[in-house]
């Protein structure tokens, strides 16, 4: 649907029912904002503004990678917006598709992309800025998008600090899932921001067919570069924390394994000690009639003594081997 549309002449808004149908030559430009338009809705606007035929496909496809394409004397720029899902550290991205010509700019929003009503209101409050035309609007939109990355980075940075503290606490072994999930969100943000450096570099160096003030786009490019650098730092830190957490897990498992080995040795030693008198008792419990020791007067105490002596010898041997 069309969110807002207006024709601007000498930096001032002129409301008309179909501003895109205004004949060129009045020295103004058209600014149209749409939200998830269908092909039929966009077709009339495309024909009136003379946008490239591929614009329909670009405008209705909500899965564009950040990029800049040149269609003759017009530009197509796709950018990703970012925000945090309320109450969590999950990064939610939207998409802006921007078509810029000499006398028009069309901004198409998809998904939870940043609303641009405040950008339009700020531009309309500054007619001198609007007099610069569609490239000035493009700069304002891109500047708003890039500024929107900062709060997301700040929130992710706080989450990184919390998970780092959790990993190096006594129960840090339970933090590995949190580290992985947070790293995934940082990578999600990088996927939305890093590819935008190329298009902004084209605009900042004045290589686009439509010329704006490169210095303004350089400022946006600098801000974006800082965003990408910070996100890269967070990613590397999370990688280090993840590896440290894995090391902690390995150490804990090794300690458990050592303790289990010690317990098994101790159990085995006591089983061996208990088996010695059991063997002797088992021999004399076979009830054979002709066992020479059965008629000895000292047979019983001798058997008990043999049991005690075997247990003592085995106990000393296991103590010497540090099994007990």
C-alpha positions in Angstrom: 0.0 0.0 0.0 1.0 3.6 -0.4 2.0 5.1 2.9 2.7 8.6 1.7 3.3 10.3 -1.6 4.0 13.9 -2.5 5.5 16.2 -5.1 8.1 18.7 -3.8 8.8 21.9 -5.6 11.4 24.3 -4.3 11.7 22.2 -1.2 8.0 22.5 -0.3 5.3 19.8 -0.3 2.5 20.1 -2.9 -0.2 17.5 -2.0 -1.9 16.0 -5.0 -4.0 12.9 -5.5 -1.4 11.2 -7.7 1.9 13.1 -7.4 3.7 10.5 -9.6 1.4 11.5 -12.5 2.7 15.1 -12.4 4.3 16.0 -15.7 8.0 16.7 -15.4 9.4 20.1 -16.0 8.2 21.9 -12.8 11.6 21.6 -11.3 10.4 19.4 -8.4 10.6 15.7 -7.6 8.3 13.0 -6.3 8.8 11.1 -3.1 6.7 8.0 -2.7 6.7 5.6 0.3 5.1 2.1 0.0 4.7 -0.9 2.3 4.9 -4.3 0.7 3.2 -3.4 -2.6 1.9 -6.1 -4.9 3.0 -6.1 -8.6 -0.3 -4.6 -9.9 -0.1 -1.7 -7.4 3.5 -0.9 -8.3 3.0 -1.2 -12.1 1.2 2.1 -12.4 3.9 3.9 -10.4 6.7 2.3 -12.4 5.2 3.3 -15.7 4.5 6.9 -14.6 8.0 7.4 -13.2 9.8 5.5 -16.0 11.4 3.0 -13.7 13.2 0.0 -15.2 11.0 -3.0 -15.9 13.1 -5.1 -13.5 12.0 -2.7 -10.7 8.7 -4.6 -10.3 10.6 -7.8 -9.5 12.9 -6.0 -7.1 10.1 -4.1 -5.4 8.0 -7.2 -4.7 10.9 -9.6 -3.8 11.4 -9.2 0.0 14.7 -11.1 0.1 17.2 -8.8 -1.5 20.8 -8.7 -0.4 22.2 -5.2 0.3 23.3 -3.9 -3.1 23.4 -1.0 -5.5 22.4 -1.4 -9.2 22.4 1.1 -12.0 19.5 1.2 -14.5 20.5 3.8 -17.1 20.2 7.1 -15.2 18.5 5.7 -12.2 19.6 3.7 -9.1 18.2 0.8 -7.2 19.5 0.3 -3.6 18.5 -2.5 -1.3 19.3 -2.1 2.4 18.6 -4.1 5.5 17.3 -2.5 8.7 17.9 -4.0 12.1 16.1 -4.0 15.5 16.0 -6.1 18.6 12.9 -8.3 19.3 11.3 -6.8 22.4 12.5 -8.5 25.6 15.3 -10.5 23.9 18.6 -10.3 22.2 17.2 -11.6 18.9 18.0 -9.4 15.9 15.0 -8.8 13.6 15.7 -7.4 10.1 13.5 -5.6 7.6 14.2 -4.4 4.1 14.1 -1.1 2.2 14.2 -1.0 -1.5 15.0 2.5 -2.9 14.5 3.6 -6.5 16.2 6.9 -7.3 15.8 8.9 -10.5 16.6 12.5 -11.4 13.1 13.7 -10.4 11.8 10.9 -8.1 12.5 8.6 -5.3 10.5 5.6 -4.3 11.1 3.8 -1.0 9.5 0.3 -0.5 9.4 -1.2 2.9 9.2 -4.9 3.6 8.9 -6.6 7.0 9.6 -4.8 10.3 11.7 -2.2 8.5 12.2 1.2 10.2 9.3 3.6 9.5 10.4 6.7 7.7 7.7 9.1 8.7 10.1 10.9 11.0 12.6 11.2 8.2 10.0 12.8 5.9 8.8 15.1 8.7 12.4 16.3 9.4 13.1 16.8 5.7 9.9 18.8 5.2 10.8 21.0 8.1 14.0 21.9 6.2 13.0 23.1 2.7 16.6 23.9 1.9 17.6 20.3 2.4 14.7 19.1 0.2 15.8 21.5 -2.6 18.8 19.2 -3.1 16.4 16.6 -4.6 16.1 12.8 -4.4 19.8 12.3 -3.5 19.3 14.3 -0.3 16.3 12.2 0.6 18.4 9.0 -0.2 21.1 10.3 2.2 18.6 11.0 5.0 17.1 7.5 4.6 20.4 5.7 4.6 21.6 7.8 7.5 18.5 6.8 9.5 19.0 3.1 8.7 22.7 3.2 9.7 21.9 5.1 12.9 19.4 2.4 13.7 22.2 -0.2 13.9 23.8 1.5 16.9 21.1 0.6 19.6 21.2 -3.0 18.4 25.0 -3.1 18.7 24.8 -1.6 22.2 22.2 -4.2 23.3 24.3 -7.0 21.8 27.4 -5.6 23.5 25.7 -5.7 26.9 24.5 -9.3 26.2 28.1 -10.2 25.3 29.4 -8.9 28.6 26.7 -10.8 30.5 27.5 -14.1 28.8 31.2 -13.5 29.2 30.7 -13.1 33.0 28.5 -16.2 33.0 31.1 -18.3 31.2 33.8 -17.6 33.6 31.6 -18.1 36.7 31.6 -21.3 38.7 28.6 -22.7 36.7 29.8 -21.4 33.3 29.6 -24.9 31.8 25.8 -24.2 31.3 26.5 -21.0 29.2 27.6 -22.6 25.9 24.1 -22.5 24.4 23.8 -18.8 25.2 27.1 -18.0 23.6 26.1 -19.9 20.4 22.8 -18.1 20.2 24.3 -14.7 20.7 27.0 -15.3 18.1 24.3 -16.2 15.6 22.6 -12.9 16.2 25.8 -11.0 15.7 26.4 -12.8 12.5 22.8 -12.0 11.5 23.6 -8.3 12.0 26.9 -8.6 10.1 25.0 -10.1 7.1 22.7 -7.1 7.1 25.5 -4.4 7.4 28.7 -5.6 5.8 27.4 -5.8 2.2 26.1 -2.2 2.4 29.7 -0.9 2.5 30.1 -1.4 -1.2 27.0 0.6 -2.3 27.8 3.4 0.1 31.4 3.5 -1.1 30.1 4.1 -4.7 27.9 6.9 -3.5 30.7 8.4 -1.3 33.1 8.5 -4.2 30.6 10.1 -6.6 30.7 7.1 -9.0 26.9 6.9 -9.3 25.2 8.4 -12.3 23.1 10.6 -10.0 25.4 12.9 -8.0 24.7 13.9 -4.5 27.0 15.5 -2.0 29.7 12.7 -1.5 30.8 14.2 1.8 27.4 13.3 3.3 27.6 9.8 2.1 31.1 9.5 3.4 29.8 10.3 6.8 27.2 7.6 6.5 29.9 5.2 5.3 32.2 6.0 8.2 29.3 5.3 10.6 28.6 2.0 8.9 32.3 1.0 9.0 32.3 1.6 12.7 29.2 -0.5 13.1 30.8 -3.4 11.1 34.1 -3.1 13.1 32.2 -3.3 16.4 30.1 -6.2 15.2 33.3 -8.0 14.1 34.9 -7.4 17.5 31.8 -8.8 19.2 32.0 -11.9 16.9 35.6 -12.5 17.6 35.1 -12.1 21.4 32.2 -14.5 21.3 34.4 -17.0 19.3 37.0 -16.7 22.1 34.4 -17.1 24.8 32.9 -20.1 23.0 36.3 -21.8 22.8 37.0 -21.0 26.5 33.6 -22.5 27.4 34.4 -25.6 25.4 37.7 -25.8 27.2 35.9 -25.6 30.5 33.6 -28.4 29.4 36.6 -30.6 28.4 38.3 -29.9 31.7 35.2 -30.7 33.7 34.7 -33.9 31.8 38.3 -34.9 32.2 38.0 -34.2 36.0 34.9 -36.4 36.1 36.7 -39.1 34.2 39.7 -39.0 36.6 37.4 -39.2 39.5 35.5 -42.1 38.0 38.7 -44.0 37.4 39.8 -43.4 41.0 36.4 -44.7 42.2 36.6 -47.7 40.0 40.1 -48.6 41.3 39.0 -48.2 44.9 35.9 -50.4 44.3 38.1 -53.0 42.5 40.6 -53.1 45.4 37.9 -53.7 48.0 36.3 -56.4 45.8 39.7 -58.1 45.5 40.2 -57.9 49.3 36.7 -59.3 49.9 37.2 -62.1 47.4 40.3 -63.6 49.2 38.5 -64.8 52.4 35.5 -65.8 50.2 37.7 -68.1 48.2 39.1 -69.8 51.3 35.7 -70.1 52.8 34.4 -71.5 49.6 37.0 -74.2 49.6 36.1 -75.4 53.0 32.5 -75.2 52.3 32.6 -77.9 49.6 31.8 -80.6 52.2 34.0 -83.3 50.8 34.5 -86.2 53.1 38.2 -86.7 52.7 39.7 -83.2 53.3 42.8 -83.7 55.4 42.4 -80.3 57.2 39.0 -81.2 58.6 40.4 -83.2 61.4 43.0 -80.7 62.5 42.4 -79.0 65.9 44.0 -75.9 64.5 42.2 -76.0 61.2 39.5 -73.4 62.0 41.8 -70.8 63.5 44.3 -71.4 60.8 41.7 -70.7 58.1 40.7 -67.5 59.9 44.3 -66.5 60.1 44.8 -67.2 56.4 41.8 -65.0 55.6 43.1 -62.2 57.7 46.6 -62.5 56.4 45.5 -62.4 52.7 43.3 -59.4 53.3 46.1 -57.6 55.1 48.6 -58.4 52.3 46.2 -57.2 49.6 45.4 -54.1 51.5 49.1 -53.2 51.8 49.6 -53.8 48.1 46.7 -51.7 47.0 47.8 -48.9 49.4 51.3 -49.0 47.9 49.7 -48.8 44.4 47.6 -45.8 45.6 44.4 -47.6 44.8 43.2 -47.1 48.4 
